[in-house]
Amino acid sequence: MNIKFLATLSLFVIFFCCKQKQETNLPDNKDENISQDITEKDLSKLNYIEFTLDEKTAKAIADWNEYNELQTIATNVKKGDLSYFDNDEDPIKVLIKNSKQTIPNAVNTEPTLARITALETKLYKLENLSNLSTTSKKELTESIREFLESFSNLNFQMNKKLEKDSQNIEKP
């Protein structure tokens, strides 16, 4: 009798346990993926130091079209416009290659070329994140900050190069 009672009780417990709804413990990503649209207001909150070109540097690189294109991209990105990265071609590769080949002699140094390479890396990262549908707004905003910071560092490096060249230090 005890065996029949235990078997019936076990089947009863199993039957009711299997009927319960399984809870899924998936993380809520609704808040992060609601909107990937970045606005100018969101970008104004970014914390980075922005260096602009000095007057001397601006004159020295005035004819450098690739830099002007990079500056246009940076200006558009600051406004939240990432349409440059929607292109199926690879405009970044061509832009950076031409930038390195046509760099004015006044700022053509290894540190400047290193800043261009760093900028290239951040451009590719931003392009990849802006084209992914699974990118959160936080990730995209951080990538934009890194890109703008690397562009600012390029400006700073070119300014420092021309500043150092303009110093006339006489040796005794």
C-alpha positions as CSV (number, residue, x, y, z in Angstrom):
1,M,0.0,0.0,0.0
2,N,2.8,2.4,0.8
3,I,4.4,1.9,-2.6
4,K,1.1,2.6,-4.4
5,F,0.6,5.7,-2.3
6,L,4.2,7.0,-3.0
7,A,3.9,6.3,-6.7
8,T,0.6,8.1,-7.0
9,L,2.0,11.1,-4.9
10,S,5.1,11.3,-7.1
11,L,3.1,11.3,-10.3
12,F,0.8,13.9,-8.9
13,V,3.8,16.2,-8.0
14,I,5.4,15.7,-11.4
15,F,2.2,16.4,-13.2
16,F,1.6,19.7,-11.4
17,C,5.3,20.8,-11.6
18,C,5.4,20.4,-15.3
19,K,2.2,22.5,-15.8
20,Q,3.8,25.6,-14.2
21,K,5.0,28.2,-16.6
22,Q,8.7,28.5,-16.8
23,E,10.0,32.0,-16.1
24,T,12.6,33.3,-18.5
25,N,15.4,35.3,-16.9
26,L,16.3,37.3,-20.0
27,P,17.8,40.7,-19.3
28,D,15.6,43.7,-20.2
29,N,17.4,45.4,-23.1
30,K,14.2,47.4,-23.9
31,D,15.7,50.6,-22.3
32,E,19.0,50.4,-24.2
33,N,17.6,49.5,-27.7
34,I,14.5,51.7,-27.7
35,S,16.2,54.3,-29.8
36,Q,19.6,54.4,-31.3
37,D,19.1,57.9,-32.6
38,I,21.8,60.2,-31.3
39,T,20.9,63.9,-31.0
40,E,23.0,66.9,-30.7
41,K,21.7,67.3,-27.2
42,D,23.1,63.9,-26.3
43,L,26.4,64.7,-27.8
44,S,26.7,68.0,-26.0
45,K,26.9,66.1,-22.7
46,L,30.1,64.3,-23.9
47,N,33.1,64.9,-21.7
48,Y,36.3,65.4,-23.7
49,I,38.8,68.2,-24.4
50,E,38.3,69.7,-27.8
51,F,41.3,71.3,-29.5
52,T,40.7,73.5,-32.5
53,L,43.4,74.6,-35.0
54,D,45.5,77.6,-34.4
55,E,45.6,80.4,-36.9
56,K,49.1,79.3,-38.1
57,T,48.1,75.7,-38.4
58,A,44.9,76.6,-40.3
59,K,46.9,78.6,-42.8
60,A,49.5,75.8,-43.2
61,I,46.9,73.1,-44.0
62,A,44.4,75.3,-45.8
63,D,44.9,73.4,-49.1
64,W,44.7,69.9,-47.5
65,N,41.3,68.8,-48.8
66,E,41.3,65.5,-46.9
67,Y,41.6,67.3,-43.6
68,N,38.7,69.5,-44.6
69,E,36.7,66.4,-45.3
70,L,37.6,64.9,-41.9
71,Q,36.6,68.2,-40.3
72,T,33.2,68.0,-42.1
73,I,32.7,64.5,-40.9
74,A,33.5,65.5,-37.3
75,T,31.1,68.5,-37.5
76,N,28.3,66.3,-38.8
77,V,29.0,63.6,-36.2
78,K,28.8,66.4,-33.5
79,K,25.3,67.1,-34.8
80,G,24.3,63.4,-34.6
81,D,24.4,62.9,-38.3
82,L,26.0,59.5,-39.0
83,S,24.9,59.3,-42.7
84,Y,28.6,59.3,-43.9
85,F,28.8,55.7,-42.5
86,D,25.8,54.4,-44.4
87,N,27.8,54.1,-47.6
88,D,28.3,50.6,-49.0
89,E,31.7,51.5,-50.3
90,D,34.8,52.0,-48.1
91,P,35.3,55.8,-48.1
92,I,37.3,55.7,-44.9
93,K,40.1,53.7,-46.5
94,V,40.4,56.0,-49.5
95,L,40.2,59.1,-47.3
96,I,42.9,58.0,-44.8
97,K,45.2,56.8,-47.6
98,N,44.9,60.1,-49.4
99,S,45.3,62.0,-46.1
100,K,48.6,60.3,-45.5
101,Q,49.8,60.9,-49.0
102,T,48.9,64.5,-49.3
103,I,49.7,65.7,-45.8
104,P,51.4,69.2,-46.0
105,N,55.1,69.2,-45.2
106,A,54.6,71.7,-42.4
107,V,52.8,69.0,-40.3
108,N,54.2,65.8,-41.9
109,T,55.8,64.1,-38.8
110,E,55.6,60.6,-37.3
111,P,53.4,61.8,-34.4
112,T,50.9,63.4,-36.8
113,L,50.8,60.2,-38.9
114,A,50.2,58.2,-35.7
115,R,47.2,60.5,-34.8
116,I,45.8,59.9,-38.3
117,T,46.2,56.2,-37.8
118,A,44.4,56.4,-34.4
119,L,41.7,58.5,-36.1
120,E,41.3,55.8,-38.8
121,T,40.8,53.2,-36.1
122,K,38.1,55.2,-34.4
123,L,36.4,55.9,-37.7
124,Y,36.2,52.2,-38.5
125,K,34.9,51.5,-35.0
126,L,32.2,54.2,-35.3
127,E,31.2,53.0,-38.7
128,N,30.8,49.4,-37.5
129,L,28.8,50.4,-34.4
130,S,26.6,52.8,-36.4
131,N,25.7,50.1,-38.9
132,L,24.8,47.5,-36.3
133,S,21.2,47.3,-35.2
134,T,22.2,45.7,-31.9
135,T,24.3,48.7,-30.8
136,S,23.0,50.4,-27.7
137,K,22.8,54.2,-27.5
138,K,25.5,54.2,-24.8
139,E,28.0,52.2,-26.9
140,L,27.4,54.5,-29.9
141,T,27.7,57.6,-27.9
142,E,31.0,56.3,-26.4
143,S,32.3,55.5,-29.8
144,I,31.4,59.0,-31.0
145,R,33.3,60.5,-28.1
146,E,36.4,58.5,-28.9
147,F,36.2,59.6,-32.5
148,L,35.9,63.3,-31.6
149,E,38.6,62.9,-29.1
150,S,41.0,61.4,-31.6
151,F,40.2,64.2,-34.1
152,S,40.9,66.7,-31.4
153,N,44.2,65.0,-30.7
154,L,45.2,65.3,-34.4
155,N,44.5,69.1,-34.2
156,F,46.5,69.3,-31.0
157,Q,49.5,67.5,-32.5
158,M,49.5,69.7,-35.6
159,N,49.3,72.8,-33.4
160,K,52.2,71.6,-31.3
161,K,54.3,70.8,-34.3
162,L,54.0,74.3,-35.8
163,E,54.4,75.9,-32.3
164,K,57.7,74.1,-31.8
165,D,58.9,75.0,-35.3
166,S,58.2,78.7,-34.6
167,Q,60.3,78.8,-31.5
168,N,63.7,80.4,-32.1
169,I,65.9,79.1,-29.4
170,E,69.5,80.3,-29.7
171,K,72.2,78.0,-28.4
172,P,75.0,79.7,-26.4
